[in-house]
């Protein structure tokens, strides 16, 4: 267990440093915006591209794996959404965004660096697949249901919504990097000379910078108090969703490489992504709640993820 803590705590320590920095220094959001530009458009895409390009092409599209992991995320979403809407009696659109907060993990900023750190460079391929298809699911499902929630509103133009979803999915730099990496893998392309050196430098910076930026983002969030839905949202995201992923993989992907299984479990256990807050802001509902979900699940995951990694390394799964 000490070895797992020695491995995990430095990463959560970087998140904690980011939180502390956000609390100590009153810096405008513009500074974080530039950091996010560096991460989203350069460092993390470089990590994804290099690792995917180096992977055997036949490993890049494992449809049973993708179906199992994505279905686990969709199940977590629908479970929180339906309980919030039908049992807790919240408004339809609010319940949709609670479902997003309870199932949309931080698969980009946190998931990709942690997967590589815990399981090695080869873990980036299954992590990138989980990222691509989870983000596609969340962008599509949240947009569709949130718009459905106010379909009587004149602002609900379905053609514009569909076009926006396509642009968000296909234009996301992580997904573009995955596609380009797949093409490079198919043609056995390796970035030459200076280009390769630049990509490597960017890749090496991705993990530390992403985790620090995550901490700053969490530290800058407002704490809106614990609502009655928060145990459902946080419990689903940090505890139940990994169980759903394990069940789906066990049932539908027999003989799966243990590394890919372990990456999927870790990705499913990640805390709520900041994108859940951004989506809530976009649809003008559950804004404080989603901000609180990011804070609460990040704190919980500092305990649950090291435990999960210990369980995996101990061979108990």
HUPE-V884334 format. One record per pair of residues at least 12 apart in sequence whose C-alpha atoms are under 10 Angstrom apart, sorted by the first residue. I is the first residue (numbers start at 1). J is the second residue. D is the distance in Angstrom with one decimal. If there is no record, write none. Layout:
((I,J,D) (I,J,D))
This chain:
((1,306,8.5) (1,307,8.3) (1,309,9.1) (1,310,6.1) (1,311,9.1) (1,313,9.2) (1,314,8.9) (2,310,9.2) (3,310,8.8) (4,118,8.9) (4,305,9.9) (4,306,6.4) (4,307,8.3) (4,308,9.7) (4,309,6.9) (4,310,6.0) (4,311,9.8) (4,313,8.4) (5,303,9.7) (5,305,10.0) (5,306,6.4) (5,307,8.8) (5,309,9.3) (5,310,8.6) (6,306,9.6) (7,114,9.9) (7,117,8.0) (7,118,7.4) (7,306,8.6) (7,309,9.8) (8,114,8.4) (8,117,8.7) (8,118,8.0) (8,302,8.4) (8,303,9.7) (8,305,8.1) (8,306,6.1) (8,307,9.8) (8,309,8.6) (9,302,7.9) (9,303,9.5) (9,306,8.1) (10,208,9.7) (11,110,9.2) (11,113,9.1) (11,114,7.8) (11,117,9.0) (11,207,8.6) (11,208,7.7) (11,211,6.9) (11,212,8.9) (11,302,9.4) (12,110,9.8) (12,114,10.0) (12,211,7.6) (12,212,9.0) (12,215,8.7) (12,298,9.3) (12,299,9.4) (12,301,9.2) (12,302,6.4) (12,303,9.7) (12,306,9.9) (13,211,8.8) (13,212,8.8) (13,215,9.2) (13,302,9.4) (14,207,9.7) (14,208,7.0) (14,209,8.6) (14,210,9.1) (14,211,5.8) (14,212,5.2) (14,213,8.9) (14,214,8.9) (14,215,7.2) (14,216,9.9) (15,110,9.6) (15,208,9.0) (15,209,9.6) (15,210,8.8) (15,211,5.2) (15,212,5.0) (15,213,7.5) (15,214,6.2) (15,215,4.1) (15,216,7.6) (15,217,9.4) (15,218,8.5) (15,219,9.3) (15,298,9.2) (15,302,9.7) (16,211,8.9) (16,212,7.7) (16,214,9.2) (16,215,5.9) (16,216,8.5) (16,218,9.3) (16,219,8.7) (16,299,9.7) (17,211,9.2) (17,212,6.6) (17,213,9.5) (17,214,9.9) (17,215,6.7) (17,216,8.0) (17,219,9.6) (18,209,9.6) (18,210,9.9) (18,211,7.7) (18,212,4.6) (18,213,6.2) (18,214,7.0) (18,215,3.9) (18,216,4.3) (18,217,7.8) (18,218,8.1) (18,219,7.1) (18,220,9.6) (19,212,8.0) (19,213,8.8) (19,214,8.1) (19,215,4.4) (19,216,4.9) (19,217,7.5) (19,218,6.3) (19,219,4.2) (19,220,7.6) (19,221,9.7) (20,212,10.0) (20,215,7.9) (20,216,7.7) (20,218,9.9) (20,219,7.0) (20,220,9.8) (21,212,9.1) (21,213,10.0) (21,215,8.3) (21,216,6.6) (21,219,7.9) (21,220,9.5) (22,213,9.7) (22,215,7.8) (22,216,5.1) (22,217,7.8) (22,218,8.4) (22,219,5.3) (22,220,5.9) (22,221,9.5) (23,216,8.4) (23,219,6.3) (23,220,7.3) (24,219,9.8) (26,220,9.6) (27,220,10.0) (29,216,9.9) (29,217,9.4) (29,220,9.0) (32,213,7.2) (32,214,9.8) (32,216,7.8) (32,217,7.9) (33,213,9.7) (35,209,8.0) (35,210,8.6) (35,212,9.8) (35,213,7.1) (36,109,9.7) (36,209,9.3) (36,210,8.3) (36,213,7.4) (36,214,9.5) (36,217,10.0) (38,202,9.1) (38,205,10.0) (38,206,9.0) (38,209,9.1) (38,210,9.5) (39,108,9.8) (39,109,8.2) (39,202,8.9) (39,203,9.8) (39,205,8.9) (39,206,6.6) (39,207,9.3) (39,209,7.4) (39,210,6.6) (39,213,8.9) (40,108,8.8) (40,109,8.5) (40,172,8.7) (40,173,6.7) (40,174,7.3) (40,206,9.4) (40,210,9.1) (41,172,8.9) (41,173,5.9) (41,174,7.9) (41,177,9.5) (42,173,8.5) (42,174,9.5) (42,177,9.8) (42,199,8.5) (42,202,6.7) (42,203,8.5) (42,205,9.9) (42,206,8.6) (43,198,9.9) (43,199,7.9) (43,200,9.1) (43,201,8.3) (43,202,4.6) (43,203,5.4) (43,204,8.0) (43,205,6.5) (43,206,4.9) (43,207,8.6) (43,209,8.8) (43,210,8.8) (44,108,8.0) (44,109,7.9) (44,112,8.1) (44,113,8.6) (44,173,8.7) (44,174,7.1) (44,177,8.8) (44,199,9.9) (44,202,7.6) (44,203,6.5) (44,204,9.3) (44,205,8.6) (44,206,5.4) (44,207,8.1) (44,209,9.8) (44,210,8.3) (45,108,10.0) (45,172,9.8) (45,173,6.3) (45,174,5.3) (45,175,8.3) (45,176,8.0) (45,177,5.2) (45,178,7.8) (45,180,9.9) (45,181,9.5) (45,199,9.1) (45,202,8.7) (45,203,8.0) (45,206,8.9) (46,173,9.8) (46,174,8.9) (46,177,7.3) (46,178,9.6) (46,181,9.4) (46,196,9.7) (46,198,8.9) (46,199,5.4) (46,200,7.4) (46,201,8.8) (46,202,6.1) (46,203,5.3) (46,204,9.1) (46,205,9.8) (46,206,8.4) (47,112,8.5) (47,113,8.9) (47,116,9.8) (47,121,9.5) (47,124,8.2) (47,128,9.8) (47,174,9.4) (47,177,8.8) (47,178,9.7) (47,181,9.9) (47,199,7.6) (47,200,7.7) (47,201,9.5) (47,202,7.3) (47,203,4.4) (47,204,7.7) (47,205,9.1) (47,206,7.1) (47,207,9.2) (48,112,8.3) (48,124,6.9) (48,125,7.8) (48,127,9.2) (48,128,6.7) (48,173,9.9) (48,174,7.1) (48,175,8.9) (48,176,9.6) (48,177,6.2) (48,178,6.1) (48,179,9.7) (48,180,9.4) (48,181,7.3) (48,203,8.2) (49,124,9.7) (49,125,9.7) (49,128,9.6) (49,174,8.6) (49,175,9.7) (49,176,8.9) (49,177,5.1) (49,178,5.8) (49,179,8.2) (49,180,6.7) (49,181,4.5) (49,182,8.0) (49,183,9.8) (49,184,8.5) (49,185,9.5) (49,199,8.7) (49,203,9.2) (50,121,9.9) (50,124,9.5) (50,177,8.9) (50,178,9.2) (50,180,9.6) (50,181,6.7) (50,182,9.9) (50,184,9.0) (50,185,9.4) (50,190,8.4) (50,191,8.5) (50,196,8.8) (50,199,7.6) (50,200,7.9) (50,203,8.0) (51,116,9.8) (51,121,6.9) (51,122,7.1) (51,123,8.8) (51,124,6.2) (51,125,6.7) (51,128,9.3) (51,178,9.2) (51,181,7.6) (51,182,9.7) (51,185,9.5) (51,203,9.4) (52,121,9.8) (52,122,8.7) (52,123,9.9) (52,124,7.3) (52,125,5.6) (52,126,9.3) (52,128,8.1) (52,129,9.7) (52,177,8.7) (52,178,6.6) (52,179,8.8) (52,180,8.6) (52,181,5.0) (52,182,6.1) (52,183,9.2) (52,184,8.2) (52,185,6.9) (53,125,9.3) (53,177,9.6) (53,178,8.4) (53,179,9.4) (53,180,7.9) (53,181,4.3) (53,182,5.8) (53,183,7.5) (53,184,5.1) (53,185,4.3) (53,186,8.0) (53,187,9.1) (53,188,7.5) (53,189,7.3) (53,190,7.5) (53,191,9.4) (54,121,9.9) (54,122,8.9) (54,125,9.4) (54,181,8.1) (54,182,9.0) (54,184,8.2) (54,185,6.2) (54,186,9.8) (54,188,7.9) (54,189,8.6) (54,190,8.0) (55,121,9.9) (55,122,7.6) (55,124,9.4) (55,125,7.3) (55,181,8.9) (55,182,8.4) (55,184,9.6) (55,185,6.4) (55,186,9.4) (55,188,9.5) (56,125,9.9) (56,182,9.1) (56,185,6.5) (56,186,7.9) (56,188,8.9) (57,181,9.5) (57,182,6.7) (57,183,8.5) (57,184,8.9) (57,185,5.4) (57,186,5.5) (57,187,8.9) (57,188,8.9) (58,182,9.7) (58,185,9.2) (58,186,8.6) (59,125,8.2) (59,126,8.9) (59,182,9.9) (60,125,7.0) (60,126,8.0) (60,128,9.4) (60,129,7.8) (60,178,9.4) (60,179,9.9) (60,181,9.6) (60,182,7.0) (60,185,8.9) (60,186,9.8) (61,125,9.7) (61,126,9.4) (61,129,8.0) (61,182,9.2) (62,126,9.0) (62,129,8.8) (62,253,9.8) (63,129,9.9) (63,253,9.6) (64,248,9.8) (64,249,8.5) (64,252,6.8) (64,253,6.0) (64,254,9.5) (64,256,9.7) (65,126,8.7) (65,129,8.9) (65,130,8.9) (65,248,9.1) (65,249,7.0) (65,252,8.1) (65,253,6.4) (65,254,9.9) (65,256,8.2) (65,260,8.5) (65,261,8.8) (65,264,9.0) (66,126,8.9) (66,129,6.9) (66,130,6.8) (66,132,9.5) (66,133,7.2) (66,134,9.1) (66,249,9.6) (66,253,9.8) (66,264,9.7) (67,130,9.8) (67,133,8.9) (67,248,8.8) (67,249,9.1) (67,252,8.7) (67,253,9.3) (68,130,10.0) (68,244,9.3) (68,245,7.0) (68,246,9.0) (68,247,8.8) (68,248,5.2) (68,249,5.6) (68,250,9.0) (68,251,8.7) (68,252,6.7) (68,253,7.5) (68,264,9.5) (69,129,9.3) (69,130,6.8) (69,133,8.6) (69,134,8.1) (69,241,9.9) (69,242,9.6) (69,244,8.7) (69,245,5.8) (69,246,8.7) (69,247,9.8) (69,248,7.1) (69,249,7.2) (69,261,9.5) (69,264,6.8) (69,265,8.9) (69,267,9.3) (69,268,8.2) (70,129,9.8) (70,130,7.3) (70,131,9.6) (70,132,9.8) (70,133,6.5) (70,134,5.9) (70,135,9.5) (70,136,9.5) (70,137,7.5) (70,138,9.8) (70,245,8.5) (70,248,9.4) (70,264,10.0) (70,268,9.8) (71,134,9.2) (71,137,9.4) (71,244,8.8) (71,245,8.1) (71,248,7.6) (71,249,9.9) (72,103,9.0) (72,134,9.7) (72,240,9.8) (72,241,6.7) (72,242,8.2) (72,243,8.7) (72,244,5.4) (72,245,5.1) (72,246,8.6) (72,247,8.5) (72,248,6.6) (72,249,9.0) (72,268,8.3) (73,100,9.6) (73,102,9.3) (73,103,5.8) (73,104,7.5) (73,105,8.9) (73,130,9.8) (73,133,9.8) (73,134,7.0) (73,137,8.4) (73,138,8.8) (73,237,9.3) (73,241,7.0) (73,242,9.2) (73,244,8.1) (73,245,7.7) (73,268,7.6) (74,99,9.3) (74,100,9.5) (74,103,7.6) (74,104,9.4) (74,134,8.6) (74,137,7.5) (74,138,8.4) (74,141,8.7) (74,241,9.8) (75,99,9.7) (75,103,8.5) (75,241,8.4) (75,244,7.9) (75,245,9.6) (76,99,7.4) (76,100,8.9) (76,101,10.0) (76,102,6.9) (76,103,5.5) (76,104,9.1) (76,233,9.3) (76,236,6.6) (76,237,7.7) (76,240,7.9) (76,241,6.1) (76,242,9.7) (76,244,7.8) (76,245,9.7) (76,268,9.9) (77,95,9.8) (77,96,8.2) (77,97,9.2) (77,98,8.2) (77,99,4.5) (77,100,6.0) (77,101,8.2) (77,102,6.3) (77,103,5.2) (77,104,8.0) (77,138,8.9) (77,141,9.1) (77,142,9.4) (77,233,9.4) (77,236,8.9) (77,237,9.3) (77,241,9.4) (78,95,9.6) (78,96,8.4) (78,98,9.9) (78,99,6.4) (78,100,9.0) (78,102,9.4) (78,103,8.9) (78,141,9.9) (79,99,7.4) (79,102,9.0) (79,103,9.4) (79,232,9.4) (79,233,9.8) (79,236,8.7) (80,95,7.6) (80,96,8.3) (80,97,9.5) (80,98,6.7) (80,99,4.8) (80,100,8.4) (80,101,8.9) (80,102,6.5) (80,103,8.3) (80,229,8.8) (80,232,6.8) (80,233,6.6) (80,236,7.6) (80,237,9.7) (81,93,9.3) (81,94,8.6) (81,95,4.9) (81,96,5.4) (81,97,7.8) (81,98,6.3) (81,99,4.5) (81,100,8.1) (81,101,9.8) (81,102,8.6) (81,103,9.9) (81,233,9.5) (82,95,7.4) (82,96,8.5) (82,98,9.8) (82,99,8.2) (83,95,8.3) (83,98,10.0) (83,99,9.3) (83,229,9.2) (83,232,8.8) (84,96,8.5) (84,98,7.5) (84,99,8.2) (84,228,9.7) (84,229,7.1) (84,232,8.7) (84,233,9.5) (85,98,9.5) (85,99,9.8) (88,228,8.5) (88,229,7.8) (90,229,9.5) (91,149,8.5) (91,285,9.6) (92,145,8.5) (92,146,7.9) (92,148,8.8) (92,149,5.7) (92,150,8.7) (93,142,9.2) (93,145,7.3) (93,146,5.1) (93,147,8.0) (93,148,8.1) (93,149,5.1) (93,150,7.6) (93,280,9.6) (93,283,8.3) (93,284,9.3) (93,285,7.1) (93,286,8.6) (94,146,8.2) (94,149,8.8) (94,280,8.6) (94,283,9.3) (94,284,9.2) (94,285,5.7) (94,286,5.7) (94,287,9.3) (94,289,9.6) (95,145,9.7) (95,146,9.0) (95,149,9.6) (95,229,9.5) (95,285,9.4) (95,286,8.5) (96,141,8.9) (96,142,6.6) (96,143,9.3) (96,144,9.7) (96,145,6.5) (96,146,6.2) (96,147,9.9) (96,148,9.9) (96,149,8.4) (96,280,9.5) (96,285,9.5) (96,286,9.3) (97,142,7.0) (97,143,9.7) (97,145,9.1) (97,146,7.6) (97,276,7.5) (97,277,8.9) (97,279,7.7) (97,280,6.2) (97,281,10.0) (97,283,8.7) (97,284,9.9) (97,285,7.4) (97,286,6.5) (97,287,8.8) (97,289,9.2) (97,290,7.7) (98,229,8.0) (98,230,8.8) (98,232,9.2) (98,233,6.8) (98,276,8.8) (98,280,9.0) (98,285,9.5) (98,286,7.2) (98,287,9.9) (98,289,8.0) (98,290,7.2) (98,293,9.0) (99,138,9.8) (99,141,10.0) (99,142,8.5) (99,232,9.6) (99,233,7.4) (99,236,9.5) (99,237,9.7) (99,276,9.5) (100,138,7.1) (100,139,9.5) (100,141,8.8) (100,142,6.8) (100,233,8.9) (100,237,9.8) (100,272,8.5) (100,273,9.3) (100,275,9.2) (100,276,6.1) (100,277,9.2) (100,279,8.6) (100,280,8.9) (100,290,8.7) (101,230,9.6) (101,233,6.5) (101,234,8.3) (101,236,9.5) (101,237,7.8) (101,271,9.1) (101,272,5.8) (101,273,7.6) (101,274,9.1) (101,275,8.9) (101,276,5.5) (101,277,7.8) (101,279,9.5) (101,280,9.0) (101,286,9.5) (101,289,8.6) (101,290,6.0) (101,291,9.0) (101,292,9.7) (101,293,6.5) (101,294,7.8) (101,297,9.6) (102,229,9.8) (102,230,8.8) (102,231,9.8) (102,232,7.6) (102,233,4.3) (102,234,6.3) (102,235,8.0) (102,236,5.8) (102,237,4.9) (102,238,8.6) (102,240,10.0) (102,241,8.8) (102,271,8.8) (102,272,6.8) (102,273,9.6) (102,276,9.0) (102,290,9.1) (102,293,8.0) (102,294,9.8) (102,297,9.3) (103,134,9.3) (103,138,8.6) (103,233,7.9) (103,234,9.2) (103,236,7.2) (103,237,5.5) (103,238,9.0) (103,240,9.9) (103,241,7.3) (103,268,8.3) (103,269,9.5) (103,270,9.3) (103,271,8.8) (103,272,7.1) (103,273,9.0) (103,276,9.2) (104,134,7.6) (104,135,7.9) (104,137,9.4) (104,138,6.9) (104,139,9.9) (104,237,7.8) (104,268,8.8) (104,270,8.6) (104,271,8.0) (104,272,5.6) (104,273,5.9) (104,274,9.0) (104,275,8.0) (104,276,6.7) (105,131,9.1) (105,134,8.5) (105,135,9.2) (105,138,10.0) (105,237,7.3) (105,238,8.9) (105,241,9.7) (105,267,7.2) (105,268,6.8) (105,269,7.4) (105,270,5.1) (105,271,5.3) (105,272,4.6) (105,273,5.0) (105,274,8.7) (105,275,9.0) (105,276,8.8) (105,294,9.5) (105,297,9.6) (106,131,8.9) (106,135,9.9) (106,214,9.3) (106,267,8.0) (106,268,9.2) (106,269,9.3) (106,270,5.8) (106,271,5.9) (106,272,5.7) (106,273,4.0) (106,274,7.2) (106,275,8.2) (106,276,9.3) (106,294,9.3) (106,298,9.4) (107,127,7.8) (107,128,8.5) (107,130,7.6) (107,131,5.5) (107,132,9.0) (107,134,8.2) (107,135,8.4) (107,266,9.6) (107,267,6.2) (107,268,8.4) (107,269,9.6) (107,270,7.0) (107,271,8.8) (107,272,9.0) (107,273,7.4) (108,127,8.9) (108,128,8.4) (108,130,9.6) (108,131,6.5) (108,132,9.2) (108,135,9.2) (108,174,8.2) (108,210,8.7) (108,267,9.6) (108,273,8.4) (109,206,8.5) (109,207,7.9) (109,208,9.9) (109,209,9.0) (109,210,5.2) (109,211,6.7) (109,212,9.6) (109,213,8.4) (109,214,7.0) (109,273,8.5) (109,274,9.4) (110,207,7.9) (110,208,9.8) (110,210,6.9) (110,211,6.3) (110,212,10.0) (110,213,10.0) (110,214,7.7) (110,267,8.9) (110,270,7.6) (110,271,8.8) (110,273,8.8) (111,124,9.2) (111,127,7.1) (111,128,9.0) (111,130,9.4) (111,131,8.2) (111,207,9.6) (111,210,10.0) (111,211,9.9) (111,263,9.0) (111,264,9.9) (111,266,7.8) (111,267,5.8) (111,268,9.1) (111,269,9.4) (111,270,7.0) (111,271,9.5) (112,124,6.3) (112,125,9.3) (112,126,9.5) (112,127,6.0) (112,128,7.1) (112,130,9.7) (112,131,8.3) (112,206,9.1) (112,207,7.9) (112,210,9.5) (112,263,9.6) (112,267,8.5) (113,127,9.4) (113,203,9.7) (113,204,9.7) (113,205,9.9) (113,206,7.1) (113,207,4.7) (113,208,8.1) (113,209,9.8) (113,210,7.9) (113,211,8.2) (114,127,9.5) (114,207,7.6) (114,211,9.3) (114,263,9.4) (114,266,8.6) (114,267,8.9) (114,270,9.8) (115,127,6.7) (115,128,9.7) (115,262,9.1) (115,263,6.3) (115,264,9.3) (115,266,7.6) (115,267,7.8) (116,207,8.9) (116,263,9.2) (117,207,8.6) (118,262,9.8) (118,263,8.9) (118,266,9.5) (118,309,8.0) (118,313,9.9) (119,259,7.3) (119,260,9.5) (119,262,8.4) (119,263,7.6) (119,309,9.7) (120,259,9.5) (122,259,8.6) (122,260,9.3) (123,259,7.0) (123,260,7.1) (123,262,9.1) (123,263,6.6) (123,264,9.7) (124,260,9.6) (124,263,8.7) (125,178,9.0) (125,260,8.6) (125,263,9.5) (126,259,8.7) (126,260,5.9) (126,261,8.8) (126,262,9.7) (126,263,6.8) (126,264,7.4) (126,267,9.7) (127,260,8.2) (127,263,6.4) (127,264,7.1) (127,266,9.3) (127,267,7.2) (128,174,8.2) (128,175,8.4) (128,177,9.6) (128,178,7.1) (129,175,9.2) (129,178,8.2) (129,264,9.6) (130,263,9.0) (130,264,7.2) (130,267,7.6) (130,268,9.0) (131,174,8.4) (131,175,8.4) (131,178,9.8) (131,267,8.5) (132,169,8.4) (132,170,9.8) (132,172,9.3) (132,174,7.5) (132,175,5.8) (132,176,9.6) (132,178,8.0) (132,179,9.9) (133,169,9.4) (133,175,9.1) (134,268,9.9) (135,168,9.4) (135,169,7.5) (135,172,9.5) (135,174,10.0) (135,175,9.2) (135,275,9.6) (136,165,8.5) (136,166,9.1) (136,168,8.5) (136,169,5.8) (136,170,8.9) (136,172,9.8) (136,175,9.3) (137,169,9.3) (138,165,10.0) (138,169,9.8) (138,275,9.6) (138,276,9.1) (138,279,9.7) (139,164,9.5) (139,165,6.4) (139,166,9.1) (139,168,7.4) (139,169,7.2) (139,275,9.6) (139,276,9.9) (139,279,8.7) (140,161,9.3) (140,162,8.4) (140,164,9.6) (140,165,6.1) (140,166,8.6) (140,168,9.3) (140,169,8.6) (141,165,9.7) (142,165,10.0) (142,276,9.5) (142,279,8.0) (142,280,9.5) (142,283,9.5) (143,161,7.3) (143,162,8.7) (143,164,9.1) (143,165,7.5) (143,279,8.5) (143,282,9.8) (143,283,8.6) (144,158,8.6) (144,161,7.8) (144,162,8.4) (144,165,9.1) (146,279,9.6) (146,280,9.5) (146,283,7.1) (146,284,10.0) (146,285,9.4) (147,161,8.2) (147,283,8.3) (214,273,9.3) (214,274,8.3) (214,298,9.6) (215,295,9.6) (215,298,9.3) (217,274,7.7) (217,291,10.0) (217,294,9.4) (217,295,9.5) (218,273,10.0) (218,274,8.1) (218,291,8.2) (218,292,9.2) (218,294,6.9) (218,295,5.9) (218,296,9.6) (218,298,8.2) (218,299,9.9) (219,295,8.1) (220,291,9.6) (220,295,9.8) (221,274,9.5) (221,277,9.4) (221,288,8.8) (221,290,9.7) (221,291,5.9) (221,292,7.6) (221,294,8.3) (221,295,7.5) (222,287,9.7) (222,288,7.0) (222,289,9.4) (222,290,9.8) (222,291,6.3) (222,292,7.0) (222,294,10.0) (222,295,8.7) (223,288,7.0) (223,289,8.2) (223,290,9.6) (223,291,6.8) (223,292,5.2) (223,293,8.9) (223,294,9.5) (223,295,7.6) (223,296,9.1) (224,287,8.9) (224,288,5.1) (224,289,6.3) (224,290,9.0) (224,291,7.4) (224,292,5.9) (224,293,9.4) (225,288,8.2) (225,289,7.8) (225,291,9.8) (225,292,6.9) (225,293,9.8) (226,288,9.9) (226,289,7.9) (226,292,7.4) (226,293,8.7) (226,296,9.0) (227,288,9.9) (227,289,7.3) (227,292,9.1) (227,293,9.8) (229,289,8.9) (229,293,9.9) (230,289,8.0) (230,290,9.4) (230,292,8.5) (230,293,7.0) (230,296,8.6) (230,297,9.6) (231,293,9.6) (231,296,9.7) (231,297,10.0) (233,272,9.1) (233,289,9.9) (233,290,9.5) (233,293,7.3) (233,296,9.8) (233,297,8.7) (234,271,8.1) (234,272,8.2) (234,292,9.9) (234,293,6.7) (234,294,9.0) (234,295,10.0) (234,296,7.1) (234,297,5.6) (234,298,9.4) (234,300,8.2) (234,301,9.7) (235,297,8.4) (235,300,9.3) (236,268,9.9) (236,269,9.1) (236,297,9.9) (237,268,7.5) (237,269,6.4) (237,270,7.2) (237,271,6.4) (237,272,6.9) (237,293,9.5) (237,297,7.4) (237,300,9.9) (237,301,9.3) (238,266,9.8) (238,268,7.6) (238,269,4.8) (238,270,6.3) (238,271,6.2) (238,272,8.5) (238,297,6.7) (238,298,8.9) (238,300,7.3) (238,301,6.4) (238,303,9.9) (238,304,7.1) (238,305,8.4) (239,268,8.8) (239,269,6.5) (239,270,9.4) (239,271,10.0) (239,300,9.6) (239,301,9.1) (239,304,7.7) (239,305,9.6) (239,308,9.7) (240,268,8.9) (240,269,8.3) (241,265,8.5) (241,267,9.6) (241,268,5.8) (241,269,6.5) (241,270,9.3) (242,264,8.0) (242,265,5.2) (242,266,7.3) (242,267,8.0) (242,268,4.9) (242,269,5.3) (242,270,8.9) (242,308,9.3) (243,265,7.8) (243,268,8.5) (243,269,8.9) (244,265,9.0) (244,268,8.6) (245,261,8.8) (245,264,7.0) (245,265,6.2) (245,266,9.6) (245,267,9.4) (245,268,6.8) (245,269,9.3) (246,261,7.6) (246,262,9.0) (246,264,8.1) (246,265,6.5) (246,268,9.2) (246,317,9.2) (249,261,7.2) (249,264,8.8) (249,265,9.4) (258,312,9.6) (258,317,9.5) (259,312,9.9) (261,312,9.9) (261,317,9.8) (262,308,9.4) (262,309,8.5) (262,312,7.0) (262,313,9.4) (262,317,9.0) (263,309,9.9) (265,305,9.7) (265,308,8.3) (265,309,9.3) (265,312,9.3) (266,304,9.9) (266,305,7.1) (266,306,9.7) (266,308,7.3) (266,309,7.6) (266,312,9.5) (267,305,9.6) (269,297,9.7) (269,301,7.4) (269,304,7.8) (269,305,6.7) (269,308,8.4) (270,297,8.1) (270,298,7.9) (270,300,9.6) (270,301,6.6) (270,302,9.5) (270,304,9.1) (270,305,7.5) (271,293,8.4) (271,294,6.7) (271,295,8.6) (271,296,8.3) (271,297,4.8) (271,298,5.0) (271,299,8.3) (271,300,7.9) (271,301,6.0) (271,302,9.1) (271,304,9.9) (271,305,9.4) (272,290,8.4) (272,291,9.2) (272,292,9.7) (272,293,6.5) (272,294,5.0) (272,295,8.3) (272,296,8.7) (272,297,6.1) (272,298,7.1) (272,301,9.6) (273,290,9.3) (273,291,9.6) (273,293,9.0) (273,294,6.4) (273,295,9.9) (273,297,9.3) (273,298,9.1) (274,290,8.4) (274,291,7.7) (274,293,9.3) (274,294,6.4) (274,295,9.5) (275,290,9.4) (275,291,9.9) (275,294,9.5) (276,289,10.0) (276,290,6.3) (276,291,8.1) (276,293,8.9) (276,294,8.1) (277,289,8.4) (277,290,5.1) (277,291,5.6) (277,292,9.0) (277,293,8.7) (277,294,7.8) (278,290,8.8) (278,291,9.1))
